[in-house]
């Protein structure tokens, strides 16, 4: 397993972009599972919420984009639905 810290700390939102060449350099090829992990610290409550997800690496001619209609807030213990578009 290879850990790539993208951000040590962000304020608000951040975009992460990895090219197919970056993934291949890390040994992540078609069908390999890539794990994405994130932690969010909420200073008012002092809680840190963490989450992770796995997705297979696919080399396609599609671009996937998170849509602006996504909620900007996450509530602990509630379902969160994310909308994406592809082109």
Secondary structure, DSSP 8 states (H G I E B T S, - for coil): -------S--SS-------HHHHHHTT--TT-EEEEEEEEEETTTTEEEEEEEEEE----S--EEE-TTS-S---TTS-----EEE-
